[in-house]
Amino acid sequence: MFYVILDSNILINNWFLDQPNFSKLVELAHFAPLSIILPETVIDEIKTRYNEGFTRHRERVESALKDMQHYLRDELGIGARIQYTGLQSVDVTAEYGNFLLHKIKHLKNFLILPYPKIRSKDIITRALMQRTPFRASKSGQTGFRDYIIWTSIMDLLRASEMGTFIYITANKEDYYDKELGALDADIQQDLAGINMTNKEFYIFDSLHGFYDQYEDILIRFVGETIQKENYPALLEAAEHEINNSDAFRHQLKDLFRSSHEDWLPEIEPRHLDLSYSHIIRRPIRVMAMHDIYALQPNKVMSFDFTHYYIRGRYKVKVDLRYNVDKTDYWKARRYDPSIPEPIVTPGRENYVLDQTMHIVVEVDLRYNRSEQTFDSVEAKISADHSLTAAVATGSAMHKHDEKDSGGSMTMAHMAAQRKAEEYEFDGDVDVNKIRPRH
């Protein structure tokens, strides 16, 4: 278990506890074995600093408005309308204190460390001996507040049986011996007086330093927790998004149109051998897109503190249509008579071929954890196209025989070439003019 104790200098100016660096810690506390601890001393100092800052800025505004009155006269008709009364009647400090406590109490694994029970004599003795964190300064002794926090931390160590305790303060150097690069001798002496079996204590000067050291370990805990708690519902939501998103279906159509030169030669049926690619007239039109089937279950590939990254593999049934030059069509059919008859439109130079096929796509989804929506769904053609395809001309459907689809000159092609010699045609002909040789 990790116990992260925060000093006030880590949170000053993050008045509403919503900056990314702190939100990341809250996220870790939600999923990993980590507790965020604020000493009561720190909470009181944050409220005091907030009050000081708010009062200072309010006085500046009041002074600026007072100075502005020199430029405004009733003769202008606007002087009376500029009044500053909004913030004077509101006890902002009390409101902020209530907000802060409410926010803390509703965060998961967030603890308040109470003021320590400490004798005044012990404080005076330590201060007179200038033992850390007390130190002399031009203005006199300093370190009283730090000592109260340190005593609270020692109480926590005594009460705990095990764990890794992290104190994060911008004043790390006050607790360290710079020459030795280790904890100050006074701090080490304090720890020696506590049973530290199965306990570790470290000090960092920022949240960044803590993340650099422990983020990989904590992320592993987060992943295990998410897998148990969130994965099933998340993966179900991903499949629903893929099957019901109109935007995703439009994206698929655009993908099929723009990338057909990459995937069509690999999965087209033997009936239309695209080694004769010059017969195809681009672009290919996506006439209809039918069912989308999951070939493999969706899987969470990775995650960070803002998103889950999910991948799935799907089979999409698509109706395609493209034009074929008449002359090139019959040249191709001469070598492979099994190429189906086209849709013939009188007066047009080209034939139309319809093809229905199954295309395999890999889909990557990005799920926004805070907004609980998918803000990105992207598909790409899978490298594996070994699925059944079919060609339709008019109402006829011809199933793809995958056994004969390999090689530039398969047994089927050689048989088709021999069969083609039984036919003759004259230049630009249509399907009704083919006749057997005698």
N, C-alpha and C positions, 0 to 999 in steps of 0.2 A: 504494500500500500504506500502511495506517495502522499505526503502532507506538504502542501505548498503554502507557506506563510508569506503574506505580502506586507511590505512597508507602505506607508502613505505616499512616499515619493515615487512609487511605481504607479499610483492611481491618480495623483494630482493632475488635473486638466482632463481626466477621463471621468467627468462628473457623473455621467449616466451609465457607466460601465458597459459601453457598447462599441468601443474601438476594437478593430480587428484583432490586435494582439491579445487583448483580454478575452474577446469572444472565443478565440482559439482555446484558451485555457478552460473556459466554461464548457466548450465542446468536449475536451478531454475528460473533464470531471463527470460529464454525463455518461460516457461510454467506458472509460478506463478506471482502474482502481486508484483514483486520485481525489483528494479533498482539498478544496480551497479554503484557507483559513485567514480571517481578518481579526487581528487583536482588537478588542474594544477601544483601546487607545487610538488605533489607526482610524477607526470609524469616527470617533469624536474629532480627531484632527482634520479629517476630510471635510466634515460638516463646518468646522471653524474656518478652514481655508476657503470653502465655498462662500460662506457668509462674508468674509473679508473681500474676496474678489468681487462679489456682487455689489457690495456696498461701495467699493471703490469706483466701479464703473457707473453705478447709479449717480454718484456725486458728480462724476465727469459729465454725464448727460444733463444733470440739473444745471451745472455751471455753464455748459454750452448753450442751453436754452435761455438762461438768464442773460448771457451776452448777446444772444440773438435779438432780445427785446430792444436793443439799441438801434436796430435796423427796421423795427416795426412800429408804426404809429397807428392810432385809431383812425386817423384820416385815411389810411390805406384800406380800412375796412376788414383787415385780416388779423390784426393784433390780438383781438379778443378770442379768436378761434384757436390760437396756439397756446395750449395749457399742458402742463406736465403733472398729471395726478394719478396716472394708471398704476405705478408701482409703489407709491407711498402708502396706499391703503391695503397692500397685500403683504402678509408675513411670509416672504419667499423662503427665508431660512428654515422656518418650521415645516413648510411644505416640502422642501428638499430633504430634510431629515426623515420625514415620513416615507418619502419615495425611496430613499436609500435603504432603509430597513426593510421595506416591503420587497424591494428588488432582491436583496440578499437572501431573505427567508424563502423566496420562491425559486432559488437556484438549487439544482441538485448537488448534493455533497458539498454544501457551503456551510462552514461553521464559524461562529463568533467565539473568539478566545477571550474569556472574561479578564477583568483586571486581576492581577495577582494579589495574594494576601502577603504583604511584606511589611516588616517593621521599619519605622522611620529611622531607628538607630542603624539598621543594616544599610540603608541608603546613604546616610551621612558618613558612615565608616568607609564605604566603598568610594564615595566621592572624594573624601580627604586623602585616601591612598592613591587616587587617580588611577584606579583599576578600570580597564575597559568595560563599558563604553564611555566612562567619564574621561574627560580630557580638559586640559587648560586652554583657554583662549583669551584674546584681548579683552573680551567682555566678561570674563570670569569663567566659572565652571560650566561646561555644557555636557550633555549626555543623559540628563535625567529622563527624558521621554524614551530614549533608546534603551535605558536600563529597565524601565517598566516593561517594554516589549520583550527584551531579552529574558527577564524573569518569567514572563508569561510563556515564552517558548520552553524554558527549562521545566516549568510545571507540566507542559504538554508532554515533554520527553519522559518525565517521571511516571506519568499516568498511562503511557502507551507501552505495550509489550513488544512491538516490533514495527518496522517501517522505515522508509527513507524520508527524512525530513529536510525540506528545502526552504531556506529563508532567502527571499529576494528583496534586496534593498540597494538603492543607488549609492549608499554609503558603505559599500562592502569593505573599502580600505580601512574603515574604523575598526573592523574586527580582524584584520589580517596583519601579520608581520611581513612587511614588504621585503626585507632582506632574506627571510627564510622562505617566503612564498607559501606560507601555511597560516593556519588560524593563530591568532594572537595567543600568547602564553596564558593570559588571564582567562580567555574563552576556553582554552584546552583544559585548564584547571577546573573550571566550572563543570565541563563535560565529564571529567574524570570522577567527579563526585556523584555522578548518576550512573545507574546500571545501564550501559549502552549495548548489552548483548542483543543481537539481532536488530540493531538500530544503526542507522547512518545519518550523519548530519553534514550538510553542505550549504555554502552561501554563494549566491550568484548576484551579479549587479544589474541584471535585466532579465526580462522574460525571454528575450532572444537567446541569451546565454544558456538558460535552462532548456529551451527547445533544442538548441544545437547538441546538447549532451544527451537528452533523454527522449527526444521525439520519436526515434525509430522504435524504441522499446514500447512507448505508450501507444504508438500507432498499431502495433501488433495486438495489443489488448483491445483497442477500438475495433479492429477488424473482426476479432473473435466475437465481440459483443454484438456488433451489427449483423454478423452472419446468423446469430441465434435469434435476434429480436426483429430485424427489419427486412432481411433478404427475401423471404417468401412473398410478402406483400409488395415489395419493390419490384420484383421480377414479374409478378402478375400485372402490375401497373404498366410495366414496359411492354408486355405483349399486347395489352389493351391499347396502348398508344399506337403501336405498329399497325394493328388491325383496324383502328377506327379513326385515325388522323387523316383528314382530307389533304392536309398540307404534305404529309409523307407520301401519299399516293401520287400527288402531282410531282413530287421530287423524284419518285421512281420512274414516272413516265419520261421526265426530262433526262434522267440517267440513261434509260434504255435508248432514247433517241440519240443522245450525244456520244454514246460509247459503243454503238453497235459494231463498228469496225473491229473492235477488240474481241467481242464475245460471240458474234454471230458465226464467224467461220469455224469456231470450235464446237458449236452445239447444233449447227443446222443439220437437217436430216440428209441422208444419202440421196433422196429424191431430187435435191437441188444442190448439187456439188458446187460449193462456192470457191473451188479452185478456179472456176470460171467467174471470178469476181467482177469482171468487166461487164457482166450482164445485169448487174444490180444498179439500179438508178436511185441514188440517195435523194432526200432522206427517207429513212424507214418511218412509217407512221405507226404509232401505237393506237390501235383501234379500240381496244378494251383491255382492262386488267381485272382479272378475276380473283380467286382466293389467294391468300397469303398463308402458307403453311410453315410452321416452325420445324426445322430439321434437327436442331439441337436446342436444348433449353437455354434461355438467356442466362448470362453469367455476369456477376459484378467483377470486372477486370481490375479496377483500382478505385480509390477514393481519396479525397483530401478533405479539408475542413469546410469546403463549400459545395462540393459535388460528388455524386457517385458516377462512375463511368461503366456502362453496361454494354455488352456485346451479345448479339444473337445471330443465328444463321437461318435463313428463310428461303423457301421456294415460292416463286411467284408465277402464276399462270397468265400468259400474255398473248393477246391476238395482235399480230403484226401484219402490215400490208406494205408492199413495195412494187414498183413498176419494173417491167422487164422489156428491154428492146426486142421486137419480134424476131429480127434476124439472129441476134445473139441467142435468143431463147432456143430457136431451132438448131442452131449450131451445138448448143449444149445438149439438147435432146438427142441429137444424132449419136452422141457418145453414151447417153444414158436415157433410153426411152422411158424409164420408170419415172422420170420427172413428170409430175402431174400436169394435166391440161390447165391453162390459165383462164382467167376471166377475160372474155373477149368483148370489147366495146367497139361497135362499128364506127369507123372514122377516126379512131385513135391510132397513133403510131406504136404505142406500147401496150403490152399485156399487163394485167394486174395479178399478182400472186398474193394469196393470204396464207399466213403461217401462224399456227398456235404452238407455243412452246413453254416450257418451264425454265425459268432462269433463277439461278441461285445467287442470292445476295447476302452480304454480311452487313449488319446494321449496328451502328454505334450510337448509343444514346447517352446524353449527359443530363443528369437529374440534379436540379438545384435544391439543395437540402433545406435552405431557409424558406424558399417560396413554395416548396413541395410541388414543383412542376418540372416537366421536361423542357429545357430551354434549347436543346439541340438534338436533332435526330438525323443522322447521315448514313447513307447507304453506298455501297460499292459492289461491283460485280465480283463474285467469288472466283478464285482461281480454279475451282473445281466445277466444270460444266457438264459432267457426265450424267446427265439426266435425260429422260425421254422427251422427245419433241415430236410434233406432228405438223404436217402441211395440209392446208385445206384449200381447195379450188372450188368455188361455188359451194355445193353442199357436200362434196366428197371429202373424206378424211383419210389420210394415208399415214399409218403408224411408222415410226422410225425403227428400223432394224439396226440396233447398235452393234451387232456382231459384224456387220459389213462396213462399218463406218471408218475404219482405220486405213492408213496408207494412201499414197497418191494413185496407186493402180491396184485396187483390191480385186479379188476374184469376181465380185459383183460388177466392178467397172469393166473388166475384160469381157464378161458375159454380155454386158450391155453394149459394148462396142461392137461385138460380133452381131448382136441383134440389130443394131442400128444400120448395118450394111444392107438389111432387107428393105430399107425405106429410102425413098428419094424425095427431094423437095426442091422447089424452084425459088430461090431468093427470099423475097418478102411474102411469106405465105401465112395463111391462118390454119387453125386446127382442122377445118373441114376439107382442106386440099391435100392432106397427106394421103398417099396411096401406096400399096405394096408394090415392090418390083415384081416383074413377071419373069 
